[in-house]
Amino acid sequence: MTVHRFRARTKIGGAIIALGLLTPAFATSPAAAAAGETSRAIAPVINANFPDPDILLVDGVYHAYATNSGGQNIQHQTSTDLLHWTPRPDALPVLGAWVGPCSFAPGGATDHCIWAPEVSAVAGHYVMYYTARDKLAPRQCIGAATSLSPDGPFVPVGTEPLVCPDGARGTTDLGGAIDASTYKENGQLYLLWKADGNCCPGKAAIIFIQPLSADGLTLTGPPTELLRVTQHFEGNVVEAPTLLKHNGTYYLFYSANDFGGGNYRTNYATATSITGPYTKSLRELMTTDLFHGTVIGPGGQDVFTNKRGTTSIVFHGWDPTYTYRAMYTSELVWSATGVPTVKAADTRYQAEDGVVVDARVVPDNTASGEAKVGGMDNLDSSVTLRMYAPKSGPAILGIRYANGSLDANGNGVPATDTVTVNGKSAGVVTLANTAWGNWTMAPYGVTLNKGWNTVTLTKLTYFAEIDAVDLYYGPAPKVSHEPIGDPATATRYEAEAGVITHANVVPDARASAGAKVGGLDFLDSSVTLTINVATAGVKTLRIRFDNGSLDRSGYPVVATDTVTVNGVAARSITFPNTTWGNWETVDYRVLLHAGANTVTFTKATFYTELDAVDVF
């Protein structure tokens, strides 16, 4: 039997039976850029609800275990290549006697609070650590189960939970315990777990480590605190710990913020001792932005050694409708200076690390790296970044910015920057109005040389703050640098004058003609306009909208509408997040015939308000 494990899924838990048992930034270097190169296309390897994945490699077979779903307490799938997975029977069909009933709506309709399994090979058998509801208290706790095979079925050990600081059985109430993981060094096995204090007012989320017996079933010493919330981007949550050692340094990977949306993310902290102190990176390992929105809320991670002997990371992310959390994998690499990089994520270049001209670096704990470049108020205000491309050719810059510029009438307006690549003009990027502090990604296509390139953003019109620029590859964004026509010659159609279904006309002094269509909240909510054109052909619709949609974690999200033209479905339209009351425009090209055409916008995902449509 060969078992490969490079574990670090740090959540500290152990049976706390008596009161008092618990004592209570990197810049992108050349090596880091070369190691991570730039993002590769990523897609789910299990495109179904498979949250909090854990992977164990045994005799050439990868075993993936996940949080309850679809009637299974612990999901189990196997693969030989990390790409193609086969569902297996419930790995934990019977729960421990200590487990009580529970239903957890944010996790999905089939979530009964059996979460975040960890399976380890120890002392001739396999141990599964799982999270479930303690029947003696409304708290989650950690139990153990064993099997002679990684296929299971795993059988619960004993009648009590292994780690359960929930106030029952004489324990101190820390909010319960979740997210167990293991780490082994010099023959000593450790359990990591999270005190689930964010469950309840007055408590804190804390990650602990605790020694285990060789068979993985008995805690042999008190827990030691490793981490708790200290950074703005963590919200009030740190969880899902994973621990490994690389070149003499301990890396404690952890998830942070609310798991239920796009704010969920993965970060890491480093230490020279297993028990710390740990220093957190100010620049997260994985965020929704760092996958340019293709993975939403990347977290619940596990780290393991793959068949090639290199390191991989597995994690979950929400689908675009926030219905389920799919499973993803990528390689995890380190730069020569010890900076870890997820290969499938974008390479981020912090604006504050660039050459800043006639502007200033401003601390901002909502910005990536907790700083931004502001004060880009003059025609020579600029930021220049050195960016590494692994190949020559088209690439995409994901410009993370905020723009709260107002015109003379107090209306939000776009800002523009010129883009220069290796000293040559690369056009003008338009940065839509987002309101200040509402960070948004603007994709912009450029051509880079293999190796190092210089990219400069220079203020042109109005004002935008620059947080970071991500480099990635994929389909080139459809950005036109040519004007589509004179706005004075466009024909305006007011949304409130159309045929409105399951929505409302709302007075709004800042909207065109003093009204808008709001309450487009349902799957049949729509606005239909009759658009007259003299000649057939491709026309541009400039749609005036606002979108202040947030997911349940408070993360600003895009909204989408389906579009129907003359009764025929067209491609959908995406509305960036602008905040409510901040009118912006998005262009949509469509084929119309001469005379009257019906164009219908129907709510698809999240919410937008429609003000007017100009036809060019």
Backbone torsions as a table, in degrees:
resi	resn	phi	psi	omega
1	MET	NA	124.2	175.0
2	THR	-114.1	128.8	-178.2
3	VAL	-125.2	125.2	179.3
4	HIS	-110.3	129.3	-176.5
5	ARG	-145.1	130.6	174.2
6	PHE	-132.5	67.9	-162.5
7	ARG	-84.2	147.6	168.9
8	ALA	-170.3	81.5	-179.3
9	ARG	-123.4	73.6	-157.1
10	THR	-72.6	108.2	166.7
11	LYS	-144.5	130.8	-169.4
12	ILE	-100.9	129.2	179.4
13	GLY	-153.1	148.2	173.6
14	GLY	-164.2	162.0	-179.1
15	ALA	-68.3	113.6	176.5
16	ILE	-100.0	99.1	-170.5
17	ILE	-94.2	-25.8	-175.7
18	ALA	-120.9	146.4	175.1
19	LEU	-60.5	140.6	177.2
20	GLY	88.0	-1.6	179.8
21	LEU	-67.5	-30.9	-175.9
22	LEU	-92.1	121.7	173.1
23	THR	-91.4	105.6	-174.9
24	PRO	-53.5	NA	NA
25	ALA	NA	134.3	-174.1
26	PHE	-129.2	135.7	169.8
27	ALA	-81.5	158.4	177.8
28	THR	-77.8	109.3	-178.9
29	SER	-89.6	163.5	175.0
30	PRO	-54.7	-41.2	-178.8
31	ALA	-66.1	-40.0	-179.8
32	ALA	-65.0	-43.0	-179.2
33	ALA	-65.0	-42.1	-178.8
34	ALA	-68.4	-36.9	-178.4
35	ALA	-67.4	-47.8	-178.4
36	GLY	-83.7	-16.3	-173.0
37	GLU	52.0	-117.2	175.7
38	THR	-140.6	170.5	-172.0
39	SER	-63.4	144.0	170.9
40	ARG	-101.4	158.9	176.7
41	ALA	-59.4	138.5	-179.8
42	ILE	-130.4	140.2	178.0
43	ALA	-141.8	156.8	179.4
44	PRO	-61.0	139.5	172.2
45	VAL	-91.3	-23.7	166.6
46	ILE	-125.1	101.1	-173.8
47	ASN	-92.0	62.9	178.8
48	ALA	-157.6	177.0	-177.2
49	ASN	-70.2	106.4	-176.9
50	PHE	-145.0	66.3	-172.4
51	PRO	-78.8	159.8	174.0
52	ASP	53.4	52.4	-172.5
53	PRO	-70.1	147.5	176.2
54	ASP	-131.5	134.7	-177.4
55	ILE	-123.3	135.7	176.2
56	LEU	-129.1	130.6	178.8
57	LEU	-101.9	119.4	-178.7
58	VAL	-133.8	119.5	176.3
59	ASP	50.4	45.5	175.3
60	GLY	81.0	2.6	179.8
61	VAL	-115.7	129.8	174.1
62	TYR	-86.4	128.5	175.1
63	HIS	-109.2	122.0	177.8
64	ALA	-110.2	130.0	178.3
65	TYR	-118.9	147.4	-176.1
66	ALA	-150.1	166.1	175.9
67	THR	-52.3	153.2	-177.5
68	ASN	-55.0	144.9	174.8
69	SER	-172.2	151.2	173.6
70	GLY	59.7	29.1	178.2
71	GLY	90.3	-5.8	177.3
72	GLN	-97.6	136.8	176.6
73	ASN	-66.4	-51.1	176.6
74	ILE	-127.7	115.9	178.0
75	GLN	-72.1	148.3	-178.7
76	HIS	-143.2	126.9	173.9
77	GLN	-135.7	155.1	-179.0
78	THR	-126.4	156.5	-178.8
79	SER	-156.0	156.3	172.6
80	THR	-109.6	-5.0	-175.6
81	ASP	-136.9	5.5	-178.3
82	LEU	68.3	1.0	-179.0
83	LEU	-110.3	-41.6	-175.8
84	HIS	-110.6	123.5	-171.1
85	TRP	-122.0	143.8	-179.8
86	THR	-117.7	121.8	178.3
87	PRO	-64.4	142.0	178.2
88	ARG	-121.9	170.1	178.5
89	PRO	-62.8	162.4	176.3
90	ASP	-49.8	123.3	-178.0
91	ALA	-76.3	-17.7	-179.0
92	LEU	-136.3	71.3	-174.5
93	PRO	-67.5	-24.5	179.7
94	VAL	-121.0	131.8	-179.0
95	LEU	-93.4	163.3	177.8
96	GLY	-62.1	154.9	-178.0
97	ALA	-63.3	-19.6	-178.6
98	TRP	-80.6	-9.3	-172.1
99	VAL	-83.8	133.7	177.1
100	GLY	-111.1	173.6	-178.7
101	PRO	-70.0	151.2	-179.9
102	CYS	-164.3	146.3	172.4
103	SER	-136.1	135.8	-173.3
104	PHE	-129.1	93.8	-173.0
105	ALA	-58.6	-42.1	-178.4
106	PRO	-59.8	-22.6	179.9
107	GLY	-86.7	-4.5	-179.3
108	GLY	118.1	161.3	-173.7
109	ALA	-63.2	-25.8	-177.7
110	THR	-102.1	14.9	179.9
111	ASP	-87.1	111.6	179.0
112	HIS	-111.5	28.9	170.8
113	CYS	71.6	27.3	172.2
114	ILE	-104.6	101.5	-163.1
115	TRP	-120.7	161.7	158.6
116	ALA	43.5	64.4	179.5
117	PRO	-72.5	153.5	172.2
118	GLU	-134.5	125.1	178.4
119	VAL	-117.6	128.1	-179.1
120	SER	-129.4	146.7	175.3
121	ALA	-93.1	116.9	-178.6
122	VAL	-143.6	138.9	168.4
123	ALA	45.3	48.2	172.7
124	GLY	82.1	1.9	175.7
125	HIS	-145.6	-177.9	178.3
126	TYR	-114.4	138.3	178.4
127	VAL	-116.1	130.6	172.8
128	MET	-106.3	128.3	171.2
129	TYR	-104.1	127.4	-176.6
130	TYR	-134.8	155.2	179.2
131	THR	-103.7	134.8	178.4
132	ALA	-152.2	172.6	-178.1
133	ARG	-83.9	125.5	176.3
134	ASP	-72.8	126.7	-177.5
135	LYS	-70.7	-13.6	179.6
136	LEU	-89.0	-11.9	-178.4
137	ALA	-155.3	152.6	179.4
138	PRO	-79.4	58.5	-176.6
139	ARG	-136.9	155.0	173.1
140	GLN	-85.3	143.8	176.7
141	CYS	-140.0	172.8	-175.3
142	ILE	-111.7	128.7	175.3
143	GLY	-116.6	171.3	179.5
144	ALA	-125.2	148.9	176.0
145	ALA	-145.5	154.5	-176.2
146	THR	-128.0	159.2	175.2
147	SER	-156.3	152.9	175.2
148	LEU	-84.2	-5.7	-179.3
149	SER	-135.1	145.6	175.7
150	PRO	-65.5	-15.9	177.7
151	ASP	-76.5	-16.1	-176.4
152	GLY	78.0	-162.7	0.9
153	PRO	-72.3	143.9	176.9
154	PHE	-83.1	139.9	-177.1
155	VAL	-113.3	127.3	-178.8
156	PRO	-57.9	146.0	179.4
157	VAL	-103.0	125.1	175.8
158	GLY	71.3	-177.4	-178.4
159	THR	-109.5	-0.8	-177.4
160	GLU	-122.3	155.8	175.0
161	PRO	-69.1	158.2	178.4
162	LEU	-80.8	-41.9	-179.6
163	VAL	-130.4	117.8	-173.3
164	CYS	-153.8	65.7	177.9
165	PRO	-80.4	71.7	-174.8
166	ASP	-119.7	9.8	179.5
167	GLY	92.7	-14.1	176.3
168	ALA	-88.3	162.5	177.1
169	ARG	58.0	29.0	177.9
170	GLY	78.0	12.9	-178.6
171	THR	-88.2	161.8	171.0
172	THR	-77.4	136.0	-178.8
173	ASP	-83.2	104.6	175.4
174	LEU	-103.1	9.6	-177.5
175	GLY	97.7	6.3	-175.3
176	GLY	90.1	-171.7	-177.1
177	ALA	-143.0	140.5	178.4
178	ILE	-141.9	173.7	165.9
179	ASP	61.7	59.3	178.0
180	ALA	-74.9	146.8	168.1
181	SER	-149.4	165.8	-177.1
182	THR	-123.0	157.9	175.4
183	TYR	-148.1	140.4	-179.1
184	LYS	-127.6	135.7	179.6
185	GLU	-150.1	130.5	178.1
186	ASN	52.0	39.8	177.5
187	GLY	82.2	-6.9	-179.1
188	GLN	-98.3	128.0	177.7
189	LEU	-95.1	140.9	179.4
190	TYR	-127.4	149.6	171.5
191	LEU	-111.5	132.0	172.6
192	LEU	-109.3	143.0	-179.3
193	TRP	-155.5	167.2	179.9
194	LYS	-114.5	127.5	166.5
195	ALA	-73.0	119.3	-169.9
196	ASP	-83.9	51.0	-174.1
197	GLY	-67.2	-20.6	178.2
198	ASN	-69.5	-3.3	176.7
199	CYS	-67.4	-25.8	-163.5
200	CYS	-143.7	147.2	178.2
201	PRO	-58.7	141.4	175.8
202	GLY	82.6	1.7	178.4
203	LYS	-118.1	168.6	-175.6
204	ALA	-129.8	147.4	171.5
205	ALA	-77.5	126.0	-176.6
206	ILE	-138.1	138.7	175.4
207	ILE	-101.9	131.4	-178.1
208	PHE	-123.2	162.4	169.7
209	ILE	-129.1	145.4	-174.3
210	GLN	-150.1	136.7	-178.9
211	PRO	-71.6	145.7	179.8
212	LEU	-119.7	156.7	171.8
213	SER	-69.9	165.3	-175.5
214	ALA	-62.2	-28.3	179.5
215	ASP	-86.8	-0.1	176.2
216	GLY	73.9	14.4	-172.7
217	LEU	-115.0	-7.1	-177.5
218	THR	-133.7	132.3	175.2
219	LEU	-79.9	130.0	-171.8
220	THR	-111.1	7.1	179.0
221	GLY	-167.5	169.8	-178.1
222	PRO	-72.5	158.6	177.6
223	PRO	-77.1	152.3	175.9
224	THR	-121.0	129.7	179.0
225	GLU	-70.6	135.2	177.1
226	LEU	-110.3	-45.9	-174.4
227	LEU	-146.0	151.4	164.9
228	ARG	-146.2	176.4	-175.0
229	VAL	-66.6	127.1	174.1
230	THR	-137.5	-17.1	-173.9
231	GLN	-105.9	148.6	-179.8
232	HIS	-58.1	-42.3	-174.3
233	PHE	-69.7	-11.1	-179.8
234	GLU	-81.1	-10.9	-173.5
235	GLY	61.7	-126.5	173.5
236	ASN	-119.1	26.8	-174.8
237	VAL	-133.4	130.0	158.6
238	VAL	-127.8	136.9	-175.0
239	GLU	-164.8	-173.6	176.9
240	ALA	49.2	58.0	-177.7
241	PRO	-73.2	146.7	174.6
242	THR	-141.3	128.4	-174.0
243	LEU	-120.2	134.5	171.3
244	LEU	-148.5	166.7	-179.4
245	LYS	-120.3	131.0	-179.4
246	HIS	-136.0	121.1	178.7
247	ASN	49.8	43.9	174.8
248	GLY	84.0	-2.9	-179.5
249	THR	-111.9	136.8	175.2
250	TYR	-85.6	132.2	177.4
251	TYR	-114.7	117.1	177.5
252	LEU	-105.5	101.4	177.1
253	PHE	-84.4	143.4	179.7
254	TYR	-153.5	155.7	174.9
255	SER	-96.6	157.4	-174.9
256	ALA	-148.0	159.3	178.5
257	ASN	75.8	-172.7	-174.3
258	ASP	-76.6	122.2	-176.8
259	PHE	-62.3	-19.1	-169.1
260	GLY	-80.7	7.0	-178.6
261	GLY	-160.4	-164.2	-174.1
262	GLY	-72.4	-10.6	176.9
263	ASN	-78.6	-15.3	178.8
264	TYR	-63.7	142.2	-172.2
265	ARG	-158.5	171.9	179.5
266	THR	-124.1	132.3	178.2
267	ASN	-130.2	-177.0	178.2
268	TYR	-148.5	160.1	175.2
269	ALA	-136.1	154.7	-176.4
270	THR	-124.5	154.5	178.8
271	ALA	-155.8	161.6	175.5
272	THR	-99.7	-6.4	176.2
273	SER	-127.3	146.9	-176.8
274	ILE	-60.4	-30.5	-179.5
275	THR	-97.5	8.5	175.7
276	GLY	90.4	-169.3	11.9
277	PRO	-72.8	146.6	179.6
278	TYR	-100.1	137.0	177.4
279	THR	-106.9	121.8	-176.7
280	LYS	-79.4	144.6	170.1
281	SER	-73.3	138.1	176.0
282	LEU	-81.0	-10.0	-178.5
283	ARG	-120.1	114.0	-170.3
284	GLU	-65.2	157.5	179.2
285	LEU	-76.8	-43.9	-178.7
286	MET	-141.1	130.1	172.3
287	THR	-137.8	168.0	174.7
288	THR	-57.1	-43.4	179.2
289	ASP	-58.7	-40.7	-175.1
290	LEU	-71.4	-6.8	169.1
291	PHE	-112.0	21.7	-175.3
292	HIS	37.1	44.1	174.2
293	GLY	80.4	-2.4	-178.8
294	THR	-77.8	-20.5	170.5
295	VAL	-124.8	124.6	-175.1
296	ILE	-104.5	119.2	178.7
297	GLY	67.4	54.5	-177.8
298	PRO	-68.2	120.5	-179.2
299	GLY	-171.9	-164.2	-175.8
300	GLY	61.1	36.9	-165.9
301	GLN	-78.4	159.8	168.8
302	ASP	-137.1	150.7	179.7
303	VAL	-123.4	135.3	-175.3
304	PHE	-150.8	161.5	175.3
305	THR	-89.1	125.8	-178.6
306	ASN	-87.9	-178.1	-176.9
307	LYS	-62.6	-27.2	-179.9
308	ARG	-78.8	-6.1	-178.9
309	GLY	85.9	4.5	175.6
310	THR	-98.1	178.0	-173.5
311	THR	-102.7	133.5	176.2
312	SER	-119.5	158.9	175.0
313	ILE	-125.5	139.0	176.6
314	VAL	-120.8	144.9	-175.8
315	PHE	-161.1	169.6	177.0
316	HIS	-113.0	163.1	174.9
317	GLY	-154.7	149.8	-178.9
318	TRP	-71.7	150.0	168.7
319	ASP	-75.5	166.5	-174.6
320	PRO	-60.9	-21.6	178.9
321	THR	-95.7	4.1	-180.0
322	TYR	57.6	39.4	179.6
323	THR	-96.5	-36.5	-177.8
324	TYR	-148.6	162.8	178.3
325	ARG	-111.6	112.7	-178.9
326	ALA	-85.6	166.4	-179.8
327	MET	-104.0	136.3	179.0
328	TYR	-127.0	154.0	171.6
329	THR	-134.7	154.1	175.3
330	SER	-156.5	165.0	172.4
331	GLU	-78.4	149.5	175.0
332	LEU	-117.1	122.9	-177.7
333	VAL	-126.7	160.9	178.6
334	TRP	-118.9	144.5	171.7
335	SER	-77.3	174.4	178.6
336	ALA	-64.2	-22.6	179.8
337	THR	-96.1	6.6	174.3
338	GLY	89.0	18.2	178.2
339	VAL	-89.2	119.6	179.2
340	PRO	-77.8	146.5	-179.5
341	THR	-138.1	135.4	171.6
342	VAL	-88.4	117.2	-169.5
343	LYS	-61.2	-32.3	-178.1
344	ALA	-80.5	-8.7	179.0
345	ALA	-87.0	161.9	178.3
346	ASP	-68.7	156.8	172.6
347	THR	-90.8	121.6	-175.2
348	ARG	-100.9	134.5	174.5
349	TYR	-117.6	115.7	-177.6
350	GLN	-73.4	131.9	-179.6
351	ALA	-59.3	-38.1	-176.9
352	GLU	-68.3	-14.4	177.2
353	ASP	-89.2	-5.6	-178.8
354	GLY	-85.7	-173.2	174.0
355	VAL	-88.2	115.8	-174.2
356	VAL	-106.7	124.0	-177.9
357	VAL	-117.1	128.7	176.0
358	ASP	49.9	43.3	176.6
359	ALA	-155.0	-173.0	-176.6
360	ARG	-148.0	150.4	173.4
361	VAL	-83.9	129.4	-174.0
362	VAL	-124.0	127.2	174.2
363	PRO	-62.5	139.7	179.6
364	ASP	-160.9	110.2	-174.6
365	ASN	-75.4	-3.5	172.8
366	THR	-90.8	-10.6	-178.0
367	ALA	-88.7	155.7	173.2
368	SER	-61.1	130.8	-177.3
369	GLY	73.9	5.8	177.2
370	GLU	60.7	29.5	175.5
371	ALA	-156.0	159.1	-179.4
372	LYS	-147.1	169.6	171.8
373	VAL	-105.6	116.8	177.8
374	GLY	-119.5	-173.1	179.4
375	GLY	64.9	27.8	176.5
376	MET	-84.8	74.5	-168.3
377	ASP	-105.7	-10.0	-172.7
378	ASN	-119.8	163.6	-174.3
379	LEU	-67.9	-14.4	175.3
380	ASP	-105.4	7.7	178.5
381	SER	-69.2	127.1	-174.4
382	SER	-154.7	162.0	172.2
383	VAL	-130.5	128.5	177.7
384	THR	-117.4	129.1	-179.2
385	LEU	-121.8	143.7	171.0
386	ARG	-94.7	124.1	-174.1
387	MET	-126.7	136.4	-176.4
388	TYR	-97.8	126.5	176.2
389	ALA	-112.9	128.7	-179.1
390	PRO	-75.2	-11.3	-179.7
391	LYS	-152.9	157.9	175.8
392	SER	-81.5	147.6	174.8
393	GLY	129.8	-167.0	-176.5
394	PRO	-63.8	141.8	176.0
395	ALA	-146.3	169.0	-179.1
396	ILE	-122.0	131.0	171.9
397	LEU	-96.6	123.3	172.8
398	GLY	-97.5	101.1	-174.3
399	ILE	-89.4	115.4	-179.9
400	ARG	-93.7	116.6	-170.1
401	TYR	-145.8	169.0	168.3
402	ALA	-135.7	141.8	-178.1
403	ASN	-140.4	113.9	176.8
404	GLY	-115.9	25.0	-177.2
405	SER	-61.4	142.6	176.9
406	LEU	-123.6	145.2	174.8
407	ASP	-85.2	-173.2	-175.4
408	ALA	-63.6	-22.6	-179.7
409	ASN	-94.6	5.5	179.7
410	GLY	81.6	14.1	178.0
411	ASN	-91.2	141.8	175.9
412	GLY	-66.0	136.8	-177.9
413	VAL	-131.5	153.0	175.1
414	PRO	-66.9	156.6	169.6
415	ALA	-111.4	159.1	175.5
416	THR	-131.3	145.5	173.0
417	ASP	-126.1	144.2	169.2
418	THR	-81.3	149.4	-179.9
419	VAL	-118.1	127.7	177.6
420	THR	-122.9	130.0	179.7
421	VAL	-120.4	119.7	-179.9
422	ASN	52.3	41.4	175.0
423	GLY	82.4	0.0	-179.2
424	LYS	-115.4	144.2	-179.9
425	SER	-61.4	134.1	177.2
426	ALA	-123.4	24.4	174.1
427	GLY	96.0	-162.4	-175.5
428	VAL	-127.0	131.9	176.8
429	VAL	-101.8	133.3	176.6
430	THR	-96.7	127.9	-177.1
431	LEU	-112.8	102.3	-175.3
432	ALA	-57.7	157.6	179.5
433	ASN	-75.5	124.9	-176.4
434	THR	-117.4	-9.1	-165.5
435	ALA	76.5	149.1	-179.2
436	TRP	-64.2	141.4	176.6
437	GLY	84.0	-3.5	179.3
438	ASN	-102.6	88.9	-173.9
439	TRP	-68.2	132.8	-176.6
440	THR	-135.6	149.6	177.8
441	MET	-99.9	128.8	174.5
442	ALA	-113.0	113.0	177.5
443	PRO	-77.4	139.1	-178.7
444	TYR	-143.3	122.1	-177.2
445	GLY	-81.3	133.8	177.5
446	VAL	-138.1	172.6	172.7
447	THR	-116.3	126.3	-177.3
448	LEU	-116.0	157.1	172.4
449	ASN	-89.5	152.9	173.6
450	LYS	-63.4	134.2	-177.4
451	GLY	100.9	-149.2	-174.6
452	TRP	-86.9	138.9	179.5
453	ASN	-131.3	151.9	172.5
454	THR	-106.7	130.3	179.5
455	VAL	-123.5	126.3	-177.3
456	THR	-121.2	131.1	171.3
457	LEU	-108.1	122.8	-178.0
458	THR	-122.0	133.3	-179.5
459	LYS	-58.5	133.0	176.2
460	LEU	-117.5	-67.2	178.0
461	THR	-125.3	143.3	-178.3
462	TYR	53.6	-152.8	-164.6
463	PHE	-141.2	137.3	173.9
464	ALA	-141.8	143.5	172.3
465	GLU	-94.1	139.8	-177.9
466	ILE	-110.0	125.5	-179.7
467	ASP	-97.3	-49.9	-176.2
468	ALA	-162.4	164.8	173.0
469	VAL	-130.0	121.5	178.4
470	ASP	-95.5	146.9	177.0
471	LEU	-115.1	127.8	177.6
472	TYR	-153.5	172.9	-178.9
473	TYR	-124.3	149.2	-179.8
474	GLY	163.8	-167.6	177.2
475	PRO	-58.3	131.2	-177.5
476	ALA	-65.4	133.6	177.1
477	PRO	-63.7	142.8	-179.3
478	LYS	-85.5	89.8	-178.7
479	VAL	-116.3	122.0	177.3
480	SER	-97.0	130.3	177.9
481	HIS	-95.5	3.4	-179.5
482	GLU	-102.0	141.7	175.5
483	PRO	-64.7	144.5	-177.7
484	ILE	-90.3	-6.1	180.0
485	GLY	148.4	171.6	-180.0
486	ASP	-79.1	117.3	-179.5
487	PRO	-54.5	-27.6	-178.9
488	ALA	-66.3	-22.8	-178.5
489	THR	-95.2	-5.0	-179.2
490	ALA	-72.7	153.3	174.7
491	THR	-99.7	124.8	-176.9
492	ARG	-97.7	134.3	174.6
493	TYR	-117.5	118.0	179.9
494	GLU	-76.2	132.5	-178.6
495	ALA	-60.2	-38.4	-176.5
496	GLU	-68.2	-14.1	177.7
497	ALA	-88.9	-3.1	-179.2
498	GLY	-85.5	-173.5	174.8
499	VAL	-88.6	119.5	-170.9
500	ILE	-111.5	127.8	179.9
501	THR	-117.7	125.1	174.1
502	HIS	52.3	45.4	177.3
503	ALA	-153.8	-176.5	-173.0
504	ASN	-136.3	145.1	167.2
505	VAL	-85.7	127.2	-174.6
506	VAL	-124.1	126.7	174.6
507	PRO	-61.9	138.6	179.7
508	ASP	-155.7	111.0	-175.4
509	ALA	-62.3	-24.6	-177.6
510	ARG	-90.0	-7.5	179.2
511	ALA	-83.9	158.1	174.8
512	SER	-60.1	131.0	-178.8
513	ALA	63.3	12.4	172.0
514	GLY	78.2	14.3	178.7
515	ALA	-152.1	161.1	179.9
516	LYS	-145.2	170.3	171.4
517	VAL	-104.8	117.1	177.8
518	GLY	-120.1	-174.4	-179.6
519	GLY	65.7	27.1	175.7
520	LEU	-81.5	69.3	-166.6
521	ASP	-106.4	-5.9	-171.6
522	PHE	-121.5	161.2	-174.9
523	LEU	-66.4	-15.4	174.8
524	ASP	-107.0	8.2	177.3
525	SER	-68.9	128.2	-175.5
526	SER	-154.6	162.4	171.6
527	VAL	-130.1	127.7	177.7
528	THR	-116.0	126.0	178.8
529	LEU	-113.5	142.8	171.8
530	THR	-98.9	113.5	-173.4
531	ILE	-110.9	125.0	-178.8
532	ASN	-104.3	129.2	176.0
533	VAL	-130.9	148.4	-176.6
534	ALA	-77.0	-33.0	-176.8
535	THR	-129.7	147.5	177.4
536	ALA	-72.4	154.2	176.9
537	GLY	145.6	-176.4	179.7
538	VAL	-79.0	125.4	179.1
539	LYS	-118.6	158.6	176.3
540	THR	-107.2	124.5	172.0
541	LEU	-97.0	122.1	175.0
542	ARG	-103.0	107.9	-170.4
543	ILE	-97.4	123.3	-179.8
544	ARG	-94.2	121.9	-170.9
545	PHE	-147.3	167.5	161.1
546	ASP	-136.5	154.4	-177.0
547	ASN	-147.5	112.6	176.8
548	GLY	-115.8	25.3	-176.1
549	SER	-62.0	139.3	174.1
550	LEU	-127.8	144.2	171.7
551	ASP	-80.7	-178.5	-173.0
552	ARG	-67.7	-13.9	176.6
553	SER	-93.6	1.0	-179.1
554	GLY	87.5	12.0	-178.3
555	TYR	-84.2	127.7	178.1
556	PRO	-65.6	131.5	-175.3
557	VAL	-127.0	155.1	172.8
558	VAL	-73.1	157.3	172.0
559	ALA	-115.9	155.6	177.7
560	THR	-132.0	148.5	172.0
561	ASP	-123.7	146.2	166.4
562	THR	-85.0	150.0	-177.3
563	VAL	-122.4	133.4	175.8
564	THR	-122.1	129.2	-179.2
565	VAL	-118.2	117.1	-179.7
566	ASN	51.9	39.8	176.3
567	GLY	82.7	-0.8	-178.8
568	VAL	-110.0	131.3	-179.0
569	ALA	-64.5	133.1	174.4
570	ALA	-111.3	-177.2	179.4
571	ARG	-69.7	157.9	-179.3
572	SER	-75.4	167.6	179.3
573	ILE	-123.5	140.5	-178.9
574	THR	-109.6	132.8	179.2
575	PHE	-110.7	112.5	177.2
576	PRO	-59.1	160.8	177.5
577	ASN	-79.0	122.9	-176.6
578	THR	-116.5	-7.4	-163.8
579	THR	73.1	155.5	-178.6
580	TRP	-69.8	143.5	177.5
581	GLY	79.9	2.7	-178.2
582	ASN	-111.7	91.4	-172.3
583	TRP	-72.1	132.9	176.3
584	GLU	-134.5	173.4	177.8
585	THR	-125.6	150.6	172.7
586	VAL	-134.6	138.3	-177.7
587	ASP	-93.9	141.6	-177.6
588	TYR	-140.1	119.3	-178.2
589	ARG	-93.3	136.0	-172.4
590	VAL	-147.3	148.5	178.1
591	LEU	-91.7	121.5	179.9
592	LEU	-118.8	155.5	173.8
593	HIS	-101.0	164.3	-179.1
594	ALA	-64.7	138.2	-179.4
595	GLY	99.7	-148.1	-175.1
596	ALA	-84.8	135.7	177.2
597	ASN	-129.7	143.4	174.0
598	THR	-104.3	127.7	178.9
599	VAL	-123.5	123.0	-176.6
600	THR	-117.6	131.0	174.6
601	PHE	-107.3	119.3	-177.5
602	THR	-119.7	132.6	-179.1
603	LYS	-57.2	130.6	176.6
604	ALA	-113.6	-68.6	179.1
605	THR	-126.0	140.1	-178.8
606	PHE	53.4	-154.7	-162.9
607	TYR	-137.9	141.7	172.8
608	THR	-143.5	153.3	172.4
609	GLU	-105.2	140.1	-178.7
610	LEU	-109.7	132.4	-178.9
611	ASP	-105.1	-54.9	-175.4
612	ALA	-162.8	163.7	176.5
613	VAL	-130.0	122.6	173.6
614	ASP	-97.3	137.6	-177.9
615	VAL	-113.1	124.1	179.0
616	PHE	-107.8	NA	NA
